[in-house]
Amino acid sequence: TATVSRAQLLLPFPQYTSVALANSDTASSRYYSFYFRAQRRLSNGLSLLASYTWSRSADNVVGLNLGGTSQITSPSGPQDAYNLNGEWSLSTQDVPNRFTAAITYELPFGRGKQFLKSGRLLDLLVGGWSVNAFGVVQSGYPLAVTQPNNNSLIGASYQRPNATGISPETAGSTADRIDGWLNPAAFAQAPQFTFGNISRFLNVRGPGLFNWDLSVFKTFSFRERIRAQFRAEALNATNTAYFGPPNTTLTNSQFGLITSQINNPRLVQLGTRITF
C-alpha cells in the first residue's frame, strides 16, 4: 500500500499480515540439585523418613505449566522472538529448598510393649496407640512481573517492565506483606516498540509452603482374626495458611496484593477401620 504502519514494518516478516510458528528447537534448560535422605526403619516403635532437596532450575521457555495449582502466572511466549537469550531466567517450577518428613511412633504401652503390658483391660486402654506425622516445608515459586502489552502489534506475546534500581522485595513476615508483597516503585513501564529489561522470572518468590498432617491411631484386637482401628487425623494441623501468589501485572490496581489462599484450614476427621 501507499503507506505502511510502523508496527507492520517492525514485524519479523513485514511483507505478510501474519506468520505462524509451528515448532521450535531452540529451547534450553539447566537443572542442578543436591538431595539428602535419612531413614530409620521401624525400631523400638519408631520409624522415620526425611529428605531435603536443594535445587536450581533455569530455562528460556515455560517447560511446565503450574497454572492449575494457582501458584504462578507464566508468560505465554517470548517477549522478543529474536532474542531467546533475553528469556533466560529461573524456571517456572524452581523451588530451591524442599523438606519432607514422615514419622511414625508406636507408643510403648500395652501387650508386647515395654510398659503397662499386663492385663486385658489395661491393654485395651493404653495399648495399640501410634502417632504419625507428615510434613512438607518448601520455598515459594519465582514471580513473573508483566505490564500491559504495548507490543502486540509487532507480534510480541507479552511485555515486561523496566527495573528502576529499587528492590522489588518488601520486608516483613508473610502476614505483614499480604497487602504489599512487591514494591511497585521497583518497576517502570516500558514504552511501545521497546522490551523491558527485567528477568522473565524474578528471584523474588511467592509465599512458601509449611504444612504438617498429624494423626493418632488406636488398634484393637477382638479375636485372632478380627481387628479394628480408630483413626483421628488433622490435616494442616498447625492451621497455617498457604497463600497464593500476589498480583504481578504492573498498573493493575491490586499489583503486589495477595488475594487468595490455596490450602484448606485445619481439617479434622475421625474414622474406624475393621479387618477380618
N, C-alpha and C positions, 0 to 999 in steps of 0.2 A: 504494500500500500504506500501511498504518498508519505504518510507519517507512521512511525512505529514508536510505541511507548518505550520508555527507558526500562521498565520491568521486563518487557518482552526481549529486549536486546541483552539483558543480563541472564536470561535463561541459558542452561547448558547448551541447548540446540535451538537458537533463536529462530531458525527457519521453520520450525514446527510449533504448532499450538500446544502439543503435549507429547511426552515420551514416557513410556512405562518401562521400568527396570524389572525384568523377570527374575533374575537372581544375581548374586554377587559372591565371589570367593575371596574377598579382601578382608574379612573379619579376622580378628586375632584376640587371644585372651591369655592370661597368665595367672597361675594359682600356686601359692606357697602355703604350707601348713606344718604345724607341729602337733602331734597327738600324744596324749598321755593317758594311760588307763591303769587303774588299780582295782584289784578284785580280791575279795576274801570269800572263799567258798564256805558253805554252811559249817560252822564250828562253834560249839557251845551255844547254839541257838542263834548265832549272828551271821548274817551274810551281807556283803557289801559289794557294789559295783559302781565305780565312779570314773568319769572321763572328763578330760579337758582338751579343748582344741583351740589353738591359736592359728589364725589363717589370714591371708590377704589375697583378694581376688580383684583383678583389673581386666578391662576389655575395652573395645571401642564400639561395641554394639550391645543391645539388650539381648542377652542369650537366654534369659529365664524370666518369665512373666510372673511376678509375685503379686500382681494386682488383685487377684482373688483373695488374698489374705488381708486386704485393706492396709497394707504396710507402706506402699510407695506409689508414686506416680512416675511412670517411666516415659522418657521421650520416645516417640514412636518411630523416629528415624534420625538421620544426621542433621545437624544444623547447617553444615556445609558439605554437600556430597563430594566435593573435590578435595576435601581435607579431612579424611577419616582419622588422621593423627590428632586432629583437634578434638576428636570424640574420646580419646583415651582418658580413662578415669577409673575410679573404683567401680566395681561391678554392682549391679542391682542387688545381688544376693550376698554382698560382702558382709560377713559377721566376724570381726576379729577375735572375739572371745565367746566361748560357749562351754558351760559346765553342766554336766548332768550327774545325778546320783540316784541310786536305788538301794534302799536299806530295808532289811527285814530282821526283826529280833523277836525270837520266841522267849517269852518270859519264863524264868527258871522255877516255876511253881507247878505243883501237881504231880500226877503219876509219871514216873520215869524221869523226873527232873530233880534238881538239886535240893529244893526246899519244899516244905509242906506237901510231901508226896505220899502220906499215909491217909487212908480213909476215902471212901467213895464220895461222901458229901463234900469233903474239903476239895477233892479233885474237881467236882462239878462247879464249885465256886471260884477257885483260883487257877485251876489247870486249863491248859489249852489256849491260852491267850497269846496273841502275837501282834506286834506293832510294825507298821510298814510306812515308808516314806519314799516319795519320788519327787525330785526337784529338777528344775531347769532354770539356769541363770545365763542370760546372753546379752550381748551388745545390741543396740538398735541398728537399723538399716541406714545407709547413707541417703541423704536427701538431694533431690534434683530441683533446682530453682529455675523457673522459666518466666517468661513475660509474654504479653500479647504478641502474636507472631506478625511482625510488620513485613516479613519476607515471604509470605505465602505466594505473592505474585511471581516470585522467581523460583518457586518450587521447593522452598525450604520447609522441612517438616515442622520445625519449631524454631524458636529464637531464645537465646539466653541473654541475661543482662550483663552489664559490665561490673567489675569489682571496683569499689571506691577506696579500698585500703583499710577499711574498718572491719573488725572481726564480725562475722555473721552469727557467732555463737554467743548466747546470753548466759549469765551466771545464775547459780542457784539450784535448788532441788527440782525434781520433776514437777512437784506441786506448785513451786514458785514460778515455773516457766510455762505453765499451761496457756496463759494469755499472751505470751511473748517468747516463743521458742526460738525465733530468728529475729535478728536485728535488721529492719528494713533499710537502715542507713548504710548498710554494707553493700547495697546494690544500687545501680543507676540504669535506667532503660537504655538499651542500645538503639540507635536510630535505624530507620529503614535503610536497606541495602548494606548493612554492616552486620558483623557477627559478634555476639557477646563474648567476653574473654574469660568468664568463669568456667570451671570444670563442669562436665556433664553431670557428674555426681560429686558433691562436696564431701570433704572429710568432716562433715557435721552430721550427726545422726539423730534419728528419731528416738523416742523412748525405748529403753531396753525391756527385756522380759525377766520377771522374777516370779516364779510360780512353784509352790510346793503342794503336793497332794498327800494327805495323811489318811491312814485307815487303821482300824483295830478289828481283829478277827478273834472270835471265840469258837473253838471246836468242841463239840460234844460227841461222845461215843455211847450210844444207847445199847447196842449189841455189837457182836463181832463184825457184822456186815452193814450196819446202819449207822451213819454218821450225819451230823448236822453242823452247819457253820453259820454263826451270826456275824454280820458284817456291818460296821459303821464307817462310812467313808466321808471325808471332807475334801472336796475339790477346790483348789485355790484356798487352802486352809488359812493362809495369812490374810485373805481378803485384800490382796494387793492389786490395784488397777493396772492393766496393761493398756496404755493409751495408744491410739492410732497416731499417724504422722501429722505434723502441722500442715496447714495450707501453704503451698510453695509457689503459688502464682503471684508474682510481683504485680502490684496495682490492685489486686483483689482486696476488698475491704477487710477480709479475715486473714490476710497474709500473716504467717507466723503463729496463728492460733490453732490449738488442738481442740477439736470439737467431737471426738468420738473415742469410745472405749472398745477394745477388741474382745477382751475376755469377759466372762461372766463373774459376778460377785460370788462370794463363798457359797458353795452348794453342798448341802449335807444330805446324804441318802443312807437309808437303812435297808437291810435285806437279809434273807435267810436262804441257805442252800442245803439241800438234803441229798445225800448219796446213799445208794443201797445196791 
